[in-house]
Amino acid sequence: MLIADFTLGDALLTVLEIFLFVIYLWILITIIGDLFRDHQLSGWAKAGWIFLLLVLPFLGALIYLIARGEGMRDRTVREQADMRRHMDAYIRETAGTGSSVDELAKLSELKDKGAISDEEFERAKAKLLA
């Protein structure tokens, strides 16, 4: 095909074909990621699904999405919640609540301002140092 014969319709069709190909690759990557995320599925079953996706790609993807689509959502939600818990724990561990010196300085400021009494200051200080 010469460049002069390449019409606007041909260009739009090429863009559509590329778009559909990228979507198909995205779906395959999502399915393969879900296969390896599922720990209840045996290795042979995973190999069977991969074989089906290689031999009959479109039909295999449709069958997988119909048969295991609900489980895909559940596994994804569970993984995201697990990742969020790990991230929150990491942030809490890294940031911490501050050193006891900082806490004592804050308590001292509160006592100086009159927000807490001497007795409350001593109790909080004993709790921090214990």
Backbone as XML, in Angstrom:
<?xml version="1.0"?>
<chain id="A" units="angstrom">
  <residue number="1" name="MET">
    <atom name="N" x="0.847" y="-1.173" z="0.000"/>
    <atom name="CA" x="0.000" y="0.000" z="0.000"/>
    <atom name="C" x="0.896" y="1.242" z="0.000"/>
  </residue>
  <residue number="2" name="LEU">
    <atom name="N" x="0.647" y="2.114" z="-0.929"/>
    <atom name="CA" x="1.384" y="3.363" z="-0.988"/>
    <atom name="C" x="0.802" y="4.353" z="-0.001"/>
  </residue>
  <residue number="3" name="ILE">
    <atom name="N" x="1.621" y="5.306" z="0.404"/>
    <atom name="CA" x="1.162" y="6.310" z="1.363"/>
    <atom name="C" x="0.048" y="7.160" z="0.771"/>
  </residue>
  <residue number="4" name="ALA">
    <atom name="N" x="0.048" y="7.318" z="-0.539"/>
    <atom name="CA" x="-0.995" y="8.111" z="-1.185"/>
    <atom name="C" x="-2.339" y="7.398" z="-1.133"/>
  </residue>
  <residue number="5" name="ASP">
    <atom name="N" x="-2.328" y="6.076" z="-1.040"/>
    <atom name="CA" x="-3.574" y="5.299" z="-0.979"/>
    <atom name="C" x="-4.106" y="5.164" z="0.441"/>
  </residue>
  <residue number="6" name="PHE">
    <atom name="N" x="-3.375" y="5.678" z="1.427"/>
    <atom name="CA" x="-3.765" y="5.564" z="2.832"/>
    <atom name="C" x="-4.726" y="6.698" z="3.166"/>
  </residue>
  <residue number="7" name="THR">
    <atom name="N" x="-6.018" y="6.381" z="3.223"/>
    <atom name="CA" x="-7.040" y="7.406" z="3.427"/>
    <atom name="C" x="-7.296" y="7.626" z="4.915"/>
  </residue>
  <residue number="8" name="LEU">
    <atom name="N" x="-8.148" y="8.587" z="5.193"/>
    <atom name="CA" x="-8.527" y="8.868" z="6.575"/>
    <atom name="C" x="-9.229" y="7.660" z="7.197"/>
  </residue>
  <residue number="9" name="GLY">
    <atom name="N" x="-10.039" y="6.996" z="6.412"/>
    <atom name="CA" x="-10.721" y="5.794" z="6.911"/>
    <atom name="C" x="-9.726" y="4.699" z="7.281"/>
  </residue>
  <residue number="10" name="ASP">
    <atom name="N" x="-8.687" y="4.526" z="6.457"/>
    <atom name="CA" x="-7.643" y="3.551" z="6.767"/>
    <atom name="C" x="-6.903" y="3.931" z="8.055"/>
  </residue>
  <residue number="11" name="ALA">
    <atom name="N" x="-6.650" y="5.209" z="8.225"/>
    <atom name="CA" x="-5.961" y="5.677" z="9.433"/>
    <atom name="C" x="-6.817" y="5.421" z="10.671"/>
  </residue>
  <residue number="12" name="LEU">
    <atom name="N" x="-8.115" y="5.733" z="10.597"/>
    <atom name="CA" x="-9.005" y="5.494" z="11.736"/>
    <atom name="C" x="-9.125" y="4.004" z="12.037"/>
  </residue>
  <residue number="13" name="LEU">
    <atom name="N" x="-9.172" y="3.181" z="11.005"/>
    <atom name="CA" x="-9.238" y="1.738" z="11.203"/>
    <atom name="C" x="-7.957" y="1.221" z="11.857"/>
  </residue>
  <residue number="14" name="THR">
    <atom name="N" x="-6.816" y="1.772" z="11.471"/>
    <atom name="CA" x="-5.545" y="1.385" z="12.087"/>
    <atom name="C" x="-5.518" y="1.775" z="13.563"/>
  </residue>
  <residue number="15" name="VAL">
    <atom name="N" x="-5.981" y="2.971" z="13.870"/>
    <atom name="CA" x="-6.035" y="3.419" z="15.260"/>
    <atom name="C" x="-6.968" y="2.519" z="16.065"/>
  </residue>
  <residue number="16" name="LEU">
    <atom name="N" x="-8.116" y="2.148" z="15.506"/>
    <atom name="CA" x="-9.057" y="1.260" z="16.187"/>
    <atom name="C" x="-8.440" y="-0.117" z="16.428"/>
  </residue>
  <residue number="17" name="GLU">
    <atom name="N" x="-7.726" y="-0.643" z="15.433"/>
    <atom name="CA" x="-7.078" y="-1.943" z="15.578"/>
    <atom name="C" x="-6.015" y="-1.911" z="16.681"/>
  </residue>
  <residue number="18" name="ILE">
    <atom name="N" x="-5.235" y="-0.848" z="16.727"/>
    <atom name="CA" x="-4.216" y="-0.715" z="17.773"/>
    <atom name="C" x="-4.882" y="-0.617" z="19.137"/>
  </residue>
  <residue number="19" name="PHE">
    <atom name="N" x="-5.951" y="0.150" z="19.237"/>
    <atom name="CA" x="-6.692" y="0.303" z="20.488"/>
    <atom name="C" x="-7.224" y="-1.042" z="20.975"/>
  </residue>
  <residue number="20" name="LEU">
    <atom name="N" x="-7.849" y="-1.800" z="20.083"/>
    <atom name="CA" x="-8.390" y="-3.103" z="20.464"/>
    <atom name="C" x="-7.279" y="-4.084" z="20.838"/>
  </residue>
  <residue number="21" name="PHE">
    <atom name="N" x="-6.144" y="-4.012" z="20.160"/>
    <atom name="CA" x="-5.017" y="-4.879" z="20.492"/>
    <atom name="C" x="-4.466" y="-4.562" z="21.885"/>
  </residue>
  <residue number="22" name="VAL">
    <atom name="N" x="-4.361" y="-3.280" z="22.222"/>
    <atom name="CA" x="-3.883" y="-2.885" z="23.550"/>
    <atom name="C" x="-4.863" y="-3.343" z="24.622"/>
  </residue>
  <residue number="23" name="ILE">
    <atom name="N" x="-6.155" y="-3.198" z="24.380"/>
    <atom name="CA" x="-7.156" y="-3.670" z="25.339"/>
    <atom name="C" x="-7.044" y="-5.179" z="25.527"/>
  </residue>
  <residue number="24" name="TYR">
    <atom name="N" x="-6.862" y="-5.914" z="24.425"/>
    <atom name="CA" x="-6.723" y="-7.368" z="24.512"/>
    <atom name="C" x="-5.499" y="-7.749" z="25.343"/>
  </residue>
  <residue number="25" name="LEU">
    <atom name="N" x="-4.361" y="-7.073" z="25.107"/>
    <atom name="CA" x="-3.166" y="-7.348" z="25.904"/>
    <atom name="C" x="-3.398" y="-7.039" z="27.376"/>
  </residue>
  <residue number="26" name="TRP">
    <atom name="N" x="-4.104" y="-5.949" z="27.649"/>
    <atom name="CA" x="-4.418" y="-5.562" z="29.026"/>
    <atom name="C" x="-5.255" y="-6.653" z="29.700"/>
  </residue>
  <residue number="27" name="ILE">
    <atom name="N" x="-6.248" y="-7.167" z="28.994"/>
    <atom name="CA" x="-7.096" y="-8.228" z="29.546"/>
    <atom name="C" x="-6.262" y="-9.482" z="29.802"/>
  </residue>
  <residue number="28" name="LEU">
    <atom name="N" x="-5.382" y="-9.849" z="28.863"/>
    <atom name="CA" x="-4.534" y="-11.030" z="29.061"/>
    <atom name="C" x="-3.625" y="-10.866" z="30.271"/>
  </residue>
  <residue number="29" name="ILE">
    <atom name="N" x="-3.017" y="-9.710" z="30.423"/>
    <atom name="CA" x="-2.134" y="-9.463" z="31.570"/>
    <atom name="C" x="-2.936" y="-9.525" z="32.870"/>
  </residue>
  <residue number="30" name="THR">
    <atom name="N" x="-4.149" y="-8.979" z="32.856"/>
    <atom name="CA" x="-5.000" y="-9.036" z="34.044"/>
    <atom name="C" x="-5.368" y="-10.473" z="34.387"/>
  </residue>
  <residue number="31" name="ILE">
    <atom name="N" x="-5.709" y="-11.259" z="33.382"/>
    <atom name="CA" x="-6.076" y="-12.667" z="33.617"/>
    <atom name="C" x="-4.879" y="-13.447" z="34.140"/>
  </residue>
  <residue number="32" name="ILE">
    <atom name="N" x="-3.721" y="-13.265" z="33.535"/>
    <atom name="CA" x="-2.533" y="-13.994" z="33.978"/>
    <atom name="C" x="-2.144" y="-13.572" z="35.393"/>
  </residue>
  <residue number="33" name="GLY">
    <atom name="N" x="-2.247" y="-12.280" z="35.689"/>
    <atom name="CA" x="-1.983" y="-11.815" z="37.051"/>
    <atom name="C" x="-2.945" y="-12.422" z="38.049"/>
  </residue>
  <residue number="34" name="ASP">
    <atom name="N" x="-4.217" y="-12.535" z="37.663"/>
    <atom name="CA" x="-5.210" y="-13.146" z="38.552"/>
    <atom name="C" x="-4.934" y="-14.628" z="38.746"/>
  </residue>
  <residue number="35" name="LEU">
    <atom name="N" x="-4.499" y="-15.301" z="37.695"/>
    <atom name="CA" x="-4.164" y="-16.728" z="37.814"/>
    <atom name="C" x="-3.080" y="-16.951" z="38.861"/>
  </residue>
  <residue number="36" name="PHE">
    <atom name="N" x="-2.042" y="-16.147" z="38.818"/>
    <atom name="CA" x="-0.941" y="-16.342" z="39.751"/>
    <atom name="C" x="-1.247" y="-15.767" z="41.137"/>
  </residue>
  <residue number="37" name="ARG">
    <atom name="N" x="-2.262" y="-14.932" z="41.256"/>
    <atom name="CA" x="-2.682" y="-14.406" z="42.548"/>
    <atom name="C" x="-3.539" y="-15.415" z="43.310"/>
  </residue>
  <residue number="38" name="ASP">
    <atom name="N" x="-4.210" y="-16.301" z="42.579"/>
    <atom name="CA" x="-5.116" y="-17.274" z="43.194"/>
    <atom name="C" x="-4.314" y="-18.449" z="43.748"/>
  </residue>
  <residue number="39" name="HIS">
    <atom name="N" x="-4.256" y="-18.554" z="45.073"/>
    <atom name="CA" x="-3.477" y="-19.608" z="45.711"/>
    <atom name="C" x="-4.265" y="-20.898" z="45.877"/>
  </residue>
  <residue number="40" name="GLN">
    <atom name="N" x="-5.555" y="-20.873" z="45.611"/>
    <atom name="CA" x="-6.362" y="-22.080" z="45.738"/>
    <atom name="C" x="-6.334" y="-22.923" z="44.473"/>
  </residue>
  <residue number="41" name="LEU">
    <atom name="N" x="-5.931" y="-22.344" z="43.374"/>
    <atom name="CA" x="-5.866" y="-23.048" z="42.098"/>
    <atom name="C" x="-4.546" y="-23.813" z="42.008"/>
  </residue>
  <residue number="42" name="SER">
    <atom name="N" x="-4.606" y="-25.059" z="41.565"/>
    <atom name="CA" x="-3.384" y="-25.872" z="41.477"/>
    <atom name="C" x="-2.513" y="-25.402" z="40.320"/>
  </residue>
  <residue number="43" name="GLY">
    <atom name="N" x="-1.276" y="-25.846" z="40.333"/>
    <atom name="CA" x="-0.350" y="-25.495" z="39.258"/>
    <atom name="C" x="-0.786" y="-26.043" z="37.918"/>
  </residue>
  <residue number="44" name="TRP">
    <atom name="N" x="-1.370" y="-27.246" z="37.927"/>
    <atom name="CA" x="-1.855" y="-27.838" z="36.672"/>
    <atom name="C" x="-3.018" y="-27.038" z="36.103"/>
  </residue>
  <residue number="45" name="ALA">
    <atom name="N" x="-3.898" y="-26.580" z="36.975"/>
    <atom name="CA" x="-5.033" y="-25.777" z="36.503"/>
    <atom name="C" x="-4.535" y="-24.453" z="35.921"/>
  </residue>
  <residue number="46" name="LYS">
    <atom name="N" x="-3.548" y="-23.858" z="36.574"/>
    <atom name="CA" x="-2.974" y="-22.608" z="36.048"/>
    <atom name="C" x="-2.329" y="-22.851" z="34.684"/>
  </residue>
  <residue number="47" name="ALA">
    <atom name="N" x="-1.603" y="-23.953" z="34.571"/>
    <atom name="CA" x="-0.975" y="-24.289" z="33.293"/>
    <atom name="C" x="-2.025" y="-24.530" z="32.219"/>
  </residue>
  <residue number="48" name="GLY">
    <atom name="N" x="-3.134" y="-25.172" z="32.601"/>
    <atom name="CA" x="-4.220" y="-25.399" z="31.643"/>
    <atom name="C" x="-4.825" y="-24.099" z="31.151"/>
  </residue>
  <residue number="49" name="TRP">
    <atom name="N" x="-5.042" y="-23.164" z="32.064"/>
    <atom name="CA" x="-5.593" y="-21.868" z="31.655"/>
    <atom name="C" x="-4.619" y="-21.127" z="30.738"/>
  </residue>
  <residue number="50" name="ILE">
    <atom name="N" x="-3.340" y="-21.148" z="31.074"/>
    <atom name="CA" x="-2.341" y="-20.481" z="30.226"/>
    <atom name="C" x="-2.314" y="-21.133" z="28.846"/>
  </residue>
  <residue number="51" name="PHE">
    <atom name="N" x="-2.362" y="-22.471" z="28.801"/>
    <atom name="CA" x="-2.385" y="-23.180" z="27.520"/>
    <atom name="C" x="-3.610" y="-22.781" z="26.703"/>
  </residue>
  <residue number="52" name="LEU">
    <atom name="N" x="-4.774" y="-22.720" z="27.355"/>
    <atom name="CA" x="-6.001" y="-22.317" z="26.663"/>
    <atom name="C" x="-5.886" y="-20.881" z="26.146"/>
  </residue>
  <residue number="53" name="LEU">
    <atom name="N" x="-5.278" y="-19.998" z="26.952"/>
    <atom name="CA" x="-5.110" y="-18.609" z="26.515"/>
    <atom name="C" x="-4.144" y="-18.501" z="25.336"/>
  </residue>
  <residue number="54" name="LEU">
    <atom name="N" x="-3.188" y="-19.418" z="25.235"/>
    <atom name="CA" x="-2.250" y="-19.389" z="24.104"/>
    <atom name="C" x="-2.840" y="-20.020" z="22.850"/>
  </residue>
  <residue number="55" name="VAL">
    <atom name="N" x="-3.596" y="-21.115" z="23.024"/>
    <atom name="CA" x="-4.127" y="-21.840" z="21.872"/>
    <atom name="C" x="-5.374" y="-21.152" z="21.312"/>
  </residue>
  <residue number="56" name="LEU">
    <atom name="N" x="-6.305" y="-20.815" z="22.163"/>
    <atom name="CA" x="-7.538" y="-20.129" z="21.756"/>
    <atom name="C" x="-7.663" y="-18.824" z="22.540"/>
  </residue>
  <residue number="57" name="PRO">
    <atom name="N" x="-6.915" y="-17.802" z="22.155"/>
    <atom name="CA" x="-6.806" y="-16.603" z="22.990"/>
    <atom name="C" x="-8.130" y="-15.900" z="23.287"/>
  </residue>
  <residue number="58" name="PHE">
    <atom name="N" x="-8.919" y="-15.606" z="22.273"/>
    <atom name="CA" x="-10.161" y="-14.860" z="22.521"/>
    <atom name="C" x="-11.170" y="-15.711" z="23.269"/>
  </residue>
  <residue number="59" name="LEU">
    <atom name="N" x="-11.351" y="-16.938" z="22.839"/>
    <atom name="CA" x="-12.296" y="-17.829" z="23.496"/>
    <atom name="C" x="-11.845" y="-18.140" z="24.927"/>
  </residue>
  <residue number="60" name="GLY">
    <atom name="N" x="-10.557" y="-18.379" z="25.107"/>
    <atom name="CA" x="-10.028" y="-18.651" z="26.445"/>
    <atom name="C" x="-10.238" y="-17.486" z="27.384"/>
  </residue>
  <residue number="61" name="ALA">
    <atom name="N" x="-10.003" y="-16.258" z="26.889"/>
    <atom name="CA" x="-10.199" y="-15.071" z="27.722"/>
    <atom name="C" x="-11.675" y="-14.908" z="28.087"/>
  </residue>
  <residue number="62" name="LEU">
    <atom name="N" x="-12.545" y="-15.105" z="27.125"/>
    <atom name="CA" x="-13.983" y="-14.988" z="27.420"/>
    <atom name="C" x="-14.442" y="-16.041" z="28.418"/>
  </residue>
  <residue number="63" name="ILE">
    <atom name="N" x="-13.994" y="-17.274" z="28.240"/>
    <atom name="CA" x="-14.370" y="-18.340" z="29.169"/>
    <atom name="C" x="-13.858" y="-18.017" z="30.569"/>
  </residue>
  <residue number="64" name="TYR">
    <atom name="N" x="-12.619" y="-17.550" z="30.663"/>
    <atom name="CA" x="-12.051" y="-17.226" z="31.970"/>
    <atom name="C" x="-12.838" y="-16.107" z="32.643"/>
  </residue>
  <residue number="65" name="LEU">
    <atom name="N" x="-13.143" y="-15.061" z="31.885"/>
    <atom name="CA" x="-13.870" y="-13.937" z="32.464"/>
    <atom name="C" x="-15.272" y="-14.333" z="32.900"/>
  </residue>
  <residue number="66" name="ILE">
    <atom name="N" x="-15.911" y="-15.220" z="32.162"/>
    <atom name="CA" x="-17.253" y="-15.674" z="32.542"/>
    <atom name="C" x="-17.186" y="-16.613" z="33.739"/>
  </residue>
  <residue number="67" name="ALA">
    <atom name="N" x="-16.255" y="-17.570" z="33.712"/>
    <atom name="CA" x="-16.190" y="-18.592" z="34.759"/>
    <atom name="C" x="-15.607" y="-18.060" z="36.065"/>
  </residue>
  <residue number="68" name="ARG">
    <atom name="N" x="-14.625" y="-17.196" z="35.985"/>
    <atom name="CA" x="-13.914" y="-16.783" z="37.192"/>
    <atom name="C" x="-13.930" y="-15.280" z="37.424"/>
  </residue>
  <residue number="69" name="GLY">
    <atom name="N" x="-14.814" y="-14.555" z="36.746"/>
    <atom name="CA" x="-14.861" y="-13.099" z="36.861"/>
    <atom name="C" x="-15.190" y="-12.609" z="38.254"/>
  </residue>
  <residue number="70" name="GLU">
    <atom name="N" x="-16.138" y="-13.256" z="38.919"/>
    <atom name="CA" x="-16.515" y="-12.852" z="40.279"/>
    <atom name="C" x="-15.344" y="-13.035" z="41.239"/>
  </residue>
  <residue number="71" name="GLY">
    <atom name="N" x="-14.643" y="-14.141" z="41.096"/>
    <atom name="CA" x="-13.472" y="-14.399" z="41.944"/>
    <atom name="C" x="-12.344" y="-13.417" z="41.680"/>
  </residue>
  <residue number="72" name="MET">
    <atom name="N" x="-12.220" y="-12.968" z="40.433"/>
    <atom name="CA" x="-11.192" y="-11.981" z="40.100"/>
    <atom name="C" x="-11.410" y="-10.713" z="40.908"/>
  </residue>
  <residue number="73" name="ARG">
    <atom name="N" x="-12.648" y="-10.270" z="40.967"/>
    <atom name="CA" x="-12.966" y="-9.052" z="41.719"/>
    <atom name="C" x="-12.663" y="-9.233" z="43.191"/>
  </residue>
  <residue number="74" name="ASP">
    <atom name="N" x="-13.084" y="-10.363" z="43.752"/>
    <atom name="CA" x="-12.864" y="-10.612" z="45.176"/>
    <atom name="C" x="-11.378" y="-10.663" z="45.508"/>
  </residue>
  <residue number="75" name="ARG">
    <atom name="N" x="-10.587" y="-11.349" z="44.668"/>
    <atom name="CA" x="-9.151" y="-11.437" z="44.920"/>
    <atom name="C" x="-8.489" y="-10.074" z="44.796"/>
  </residue>
  <residue number="76" name="THR">
    <atom name="N" x="-8.924" y="-9.268" z="43.839"/>
    <atom name="CA" x="-8.342" y="-7.942" z="43.666"/>
    <atom name="C" x="-8.660" y="-7.051" z="44.861"/>
  </residue>
  <residue number="77" name="VAL">
    <atom name="N" x="-9.905" y="-7.072" z="45.311"/>
    <atom name="CA" x="-10.297" y="-6.249" z="46.461"/>
    <atom name="C" x="-9.534" y="-6.692" z="47.702"/>
  </residue>
  <residue number="78" name="ARG">
    <atom name="N" x="-9.417" y="-8.001" z="47.902"/>
    <atom name="CA" x="-8.708" y="-8.533" z="49.070"/>
    <atom name="C" x="-7.223" y="-8.148" z="49.020"/>
  </residue>
  <residue number="79" name="GLU">
    <atom name="N" x="-6.611" y="-8.224" z="47.835"/>
    <atom name="CA" x="-5.205" y="-7.864" z="47.711"/>
    <atom name="C" x="-4.989" y="-6.370" z="47.974"/>
  </residue>
  <residue number="80" name="GLN">
    <atom name="N" x="-5.891" y="-5.532" z="47.462"/>
    <atom name="CA" x="-5.759" y="-4.100" z="47.693"/>
    <atom name="C" x="-5.920" y="-3.756" z="49.170"/>
  </residue>
  <residue number="81" name="ALA">
    <atom name="N" x="-6.859" y="-4.413" z="49.846"/>
    <atom name="CA" x="-7.041" y="-4.176" z="51.283"/>
    <atom name="C" x="-5.811" y="-4.635" z="52.057"/>
  </residue>
  <residue number="82" name="ASP">
    <atom name="N" x="-5.239" y="-5.763" z="51.656"/>
    <atom name="CA" x="-4.041" y="-6.271" z="52.315"/>
    <atom name="C" x="-2.863" y="-5.317" z="52.103"/>
  </residue>
  <residue number="83" name="MET">
    <atom name="N" x="-2.705" y="-4.824" z="50.876"/>
    <atom name="CA" x="-1.631" y="-3.878" z="50.594"/>
    <atom name="C" x="-1.816" y="-2.591" z="51.393"/>
  </residue>
  <residue number="84" name="ARG">
    <atom name="N" x="-3.072" y="-2.152" z="51.538"/>
    <atom name="CA" x="-3.327" y="-0.931" z="52.313"/>
    <atom name="C" x="-2.977" y="-1.139" z="53.797"/>
  </residue>
  <residue number="85" name="ARG">
    <atom name="N" x="-3.332" y="-2.325" z="54.337"/>
    <atom name="CA" x="-2.988" y="-2.609" z="55.738"/>
    <atom name="C" x="-1.472" y="-2.595" z="55.933"/>
  </residue>
  <residue number="86" name="HIS">
    <atom name="N" x="-0.756" y="-3.214" z="54.990"/>
    <atom name="CA" x="0.700" y="-3.229" z="55.094"/>
    <atom name="C" x="1.279" y="-1.819" z="54.990"/>
  </residue>
  <residue number="87" name="MET">
    <atom name="N" x="0.741" y="-1.023" z="54.082"/>
    <atom name="CA" x="1.238" y="0.348" z="53.929"/>
    <atom name="C" x="0.944" y="1.178" z="55.180"/>
  </residue>
  <residue number="88" name="ASP">
    <atom name="N" x="-0.258" y="1.048" z="55.732"/>
    <atom name="CA" x="-0.596" y="1.780" z="56.949"/>
    <atom name="C" x="0.302" y="1.366" z="58.107"/>
  </residue>
  <residue number="89" name="ALA">
    <atom name="N" x="0.557" y="0.060" z="58.241"/>
    <atom name="CA" x="1.435" y="-0.414" z="59.310"/>
    <atom name="C" x="2.852" y="0.118" z="59.108"/>
  </residue>
  <residue number="90" name="TYR">
    <atom name="N" x="3.319" y="0.134" z="57.870"/>
    <atom name="CA" x="4.653" y="0.650" z="57.578"/>
    <atom name="C" x="4.742" y="2.134" z="57.909"/>
  </residue>
  <residue number="91" name="ILE">
    <atom name="N" x="3.719" y="2.887" z="57.534"/>
    <atom name="CA" x="3.732" y="4.323" z="57.812"/>
    <atom name="C" x="3.722" y="4.572" z="59.309"/>
  </residue>
  <residue number="92" name="ARG">
    <atom name="N" x="2.864" y="3.829" z="60.040"/>
    <atom name="CA" x="2.827" y="4.000" z="61.500"/>
    <atom name="C" x="4.169" y="3.637" z="62.122"/>
  </residue>
  <residue number="93" name="GLU">
    <atom name="N" x="4.793" y="2.558" z="61.631"/>
    <atom name="CA" x="6.076" y="2.122" z="62.170"/>
    <atom name="C" x="7.163" y="3.137" z="61.869"/>
  </residue>
  <residue number="94" name="THR">
    <atom name="N" x="7.160" y="3.667" z="60.656"/>
    <atom name="CA" x="8.199" y="4.604" z="60.249"/>
    <atom name="C" x="8.022" y="5.970" z="60.908"/>
  </residue>
  <residue number="95" name="ALA">
    <atom name="N" x="6.793" y="6.473" z="60.892"/>
    <atom name="CA" x="6.541" y="7.800" z="61.446"/>
    <atom name="C" x="6.581" y="7.765" z="62.969"/>
  </residue>
  <residue number="96" name="GLY">
    <atom name="N" x="5.990" y="6.733" z="63.544"/>
    <atom name="CA" x="5.966" y="6.619" z="64.996"/>
    <atom name="C" x="5.154" y="7.734" z="65.616"/>
  </residue>
  <residue number="97" name="THR">
    <atom name="N" x="5.110" y="7.763" z="66.906"/>
    <atom name="CA" x="4.374" y="8.813" z="67.614"/>
    <atom name="C" x="5.313" y="9.877" z="68.136"/>
  </residue>
  <residue number="98" name="GLY">
    <atom name="N" x="6.570" y="9.756" z="67.834"/>
    <atom name="CA" x="7.545" y="10.713" z="68.323"/>
    <atom name="C" x="8.299" y="10.123" z="69.499"/>
  </residue>
  <residue number="99" name="SER">
    <atom name="N" x="9.399" y="10.730" z="69.816"/>
    <atom name="CA" x="10.194" y="10.233" z="70.935"/>
    <atom name="C" x="9.585" y="10.693" z="72.244"/>
  </residue>
  <residue number="100" name="SER">
    <atom name="N" x="10.005" y="10.061" z="73.323"/>
    <atom name="CA" x="9.479" y="10.441" z="74.636"/>
    <atom name="C" x="9.945" y="11.848" z="75.009"/>
  </residue>
  <residue number="101" name="VAL">
    <atom name="N" x="11.076" y="12.287" z="74.489"/>
    <atom name="CA" x="11.548" y="13.653" z="74.743"/>
    <atom name="C" x="10.572" y="14.654" z="74.145"/>
  </residue>
  <residue number="102" name="ASP">
    <atom name="N" x="10.109" y="14.382" z="72.912"/>
    <atom name="CA" x="9.129" y="15.268" z="72.289"/>
    <atom name="C" x="7.832" y="15.296" z="73.067"/>
  </residue>
  <residue number="103" name="GLU">
    <atom name="N" x="7.407" y="14.118" z="73.511"/>
    <atom name="CA" x="6.160" y="14.046" z="74.298"/>
    <atom name="C" x="6.299" y="14.804" z="75.610"/>
  </residue>
  <residue number="104" name="LEU">
    <atom name="N" x="7.455" y="14.679" z="76.262"/>
    <atom name="CA" x="7.677" y="15.413" z="77.513"/>
    <atom name="C" x="7.679" y="16.920" z="77.269"/>
  </residue>
  <residue number="105" name="ALA">
    <atom name="N" x="8.256" y="17.347" z="76.149"/>
    <atom name="CA" x="8.268" y="18.779" z="75.823"/>
    <atom name="C" x="6.836" y="19.282" z="75.602"/>
  </residue>
  <residue number="106" name="LYS">
    <atom name="N" x="6.014" y="18.479" z="74.938"/>
    <atom name="CA" x="4.616" y="18.871" z="74.725"/>
    <atom name="C" x="3.863" y="18.934" z="76.044"/>
  </residue>
  <residue number="107" name="LEU">
    <atom name="N" x="4.112" y="17.958" z="76.912"/>
    <atom name="CA" x="3.463" y="17.965" z="78.228"/>
    <atom name="C" x="3.888" y="19.184" z="79.038"/>
  </residue>
  <residue number="108" name="SER">
    <atom name="N" x="5.163" y="19.509" z="78.940"/>
    <atom name="CA" x="5.668" y="20.670" z="79.663"/>
    <atom name="C" x="5.008" y="21.961" z="79.164"/>
  </residue>
  <residue number="109" name="GLU">
    <atom name="N" x="4.853" y="22.058" z="77.848"/>
    <atom name="CA" x="4.174" y="23.238" z="77.277"/>
    <atom name="C" x="2.733" y="23.318" z="77.756"/>
  </residue>
  <residue number="110" name="LEU">
    <atom name="N" x="2.048" y="22.178" z="77.779"/>
    <atom name="CA" x="0.664" y="22.165" z="78.261"/>
    <atom name="C" x="0.590" y="22.582" z="79.726"/>
  </residue>
  <residue number="111" name="LYS">
    <atom name="N" x="1.559" y="22.122" z="80.520"/>
    <atom name="CA" x="1.575" y="22.485" z="81.942"/>
    <atom name="C" x="1.842" y="23.980" z="82.104"/>
  </residue>
  <residue number="112" name="ASP">
    <atom name="N" x="2.785" y="24.507" z="81.301"/>
    <atom name="CA" x="3.115" y="25.937" z="81.379"/>
    <atom name="C" x="1.936" y="26.808" z="80.967"/>
  </residue>
  <residue number="113" name="LYS">
    <atom name="N" x="1.154" y="26.351" z="80.017"/>
    <atom name="CA" x="-0.023" y="27.106" z="79.564"/>
    <atom name="C" x="-1.183" y="26.978" z="80.538"/>
  </residue>
  <residue number="114" name="GLY">
    <atom name="N" x="-1.099" y="26.000" z="81.413"/>
    <atom name="CA" x="-2.175" y="25.788" z="82.376"/>
    <atom name="C" x="-3.253" y="24.854" z="81.872"/>
  </residue>
  <residue number="115" name="ALA">
    <atom name="N" x="-2.998" y="24.186" z="80.765"/>
    <atom name="CA" x="-3.991" y="23.278" z="80.198"/>
    <atom name="C" x="-4.118" y="22.007" z="81.033"/>
  </residue>
  <residue number="116" name="ILE">
    <atom name="N" x="-3.018" y="21.615" z="81.684"/>
    <atom name="CA" x="-3.073" y="20.459" z="82.573"/>
    <atom name="C" x="-2.471" y="20.844" z="83.921"/>
  </residue>
  <residue number="117" name="SER">
    <atom name="N" x="-2.901" y="20.158" z="84.954"/>
    <atom name="CA" x="-2.404" y="20.450" z="86.301"/>
    <atom name="C" x="-1.072" y="19.739" z="86.530"/>
  </residue>
  <residue number="118" name="ASP">
    <atom name="N" x="-0.425" y="20.086" z="87.657"/>
    <atom name="CA" x="0.834" y="19.432" z="88.006"/>
    <atom name="C" x="0.626" y="17.931" z="88.208"/>
  </residue>
  <residue number="119" name="GLU">
    <atom name="N" x="-0.484" y="17.567" z="88.805"/>
    <atom name="CA" x="-0.776" y="16.153" z="89.055"/>
    <atom name="C" x="-0.944" y="15.392" z="87.742"/>
  </residue>
  <residue number="120" name="GLU">
    <atom name="N" x="-1.678" y="15.979" z="86.773"/>
    <atom name="CA" x="-1.862" y="15.331" z="85.462"/>
    <atom name="C" x="-0.531" y="15.233" z="84.726"/>
  </residue>
  <residue number="121" name="PHE">
    <atom name="N" x="0.288" y="16.279" z="84.861"/>
    <atom name="CA" x="1.603" y="16.275" z="84.231"/>
    <atom name="C" x="2.455" y="15.130" z="84.776"/>
  </residue>
  <residue number="122" name="GLU">
    <atom name="N" x="2.475" y="14.977" z="86.104"/>
    <atom name="CA" x="3.271" y="13.923" z="86.718"/>
    <atom name="C" x="2.780" y="12.531" z="86.318"/>
  </residue>
  <residue number="123" name="ARG">
    <atom name="N" x="1.442" y="12.332" z="86.238"/>
    <atom name="CA" x="0.892" y="11.046" z="85.820"/>
    <atom name="C" x="1.289" y="10.720" z="84.378"/>
  </residue>
  <residue number="124" name="ALA">
    <atom name="N" x="1.144" y="11.706" z="83.469"/>
    <atom name="CA" x="1.489" y="11.509" z="82.060"/>
    <atom name="C" x="2.982" y="11.264" z="81.902"/>
  </residue>
  <residue number="125" name="LYS">
    <atom name="N" x="3.793" y="11.990" z="82.700"/>
    <atom name="CA" x="5.230" y="11.823" z="82.646"/>
    <atom name="C" x="5.638" y="10.429" z="83.132"/>
  </residue>
  <residue number="126" name="ALA">
    <atom name="N" x="5.003" y="9.970" z="84.185"/>
    <atom name="CA" x="5.302" y="8.619" z="84.688"/>
    <atom name="C" x="4.909" y="7.564" z="83.658"/>
  </residue>
  <residue number="127" name="LYS">
    <atom name="N" x="3.784" y="7.786" z="82.988"/>
    <atom name="CA" x="3.331" y="6.821" z="81.959"/>
    <atom name="C" x="4.331" y="6.800" z="80.788"/>
  </residue>
  <residue number="128" name="LEU">
    <atom name="N" x="4.849" y="7.956" z="80.395"/>
    <atom name="CA" x="5.805" y="8.018" z="79.292"/>
    <atom name="C" x="7.129" y="7.353" z="79.654"/>
  </residue>
  <residue number="129" name="LEU">
    <atom name="N" x="7.577" y="7.577" z="80.867"/>
    <atom name="CA" x="8.878" y="7.041" z="81.280"/>
    <atom name="C" x="8.819" y="5.568" z="81.675"/>
  </residue>
  <residue number="130" name="ALA">
    <atom name="N" x="7.628" y="5.051" z="81.871"/>
    <atom name="CA" x="7.512" y="3.652" z="82.292"/>
    <atom name="C" x="7.681" y="2.692" z="81.151"/>
  </residue>
</chain>
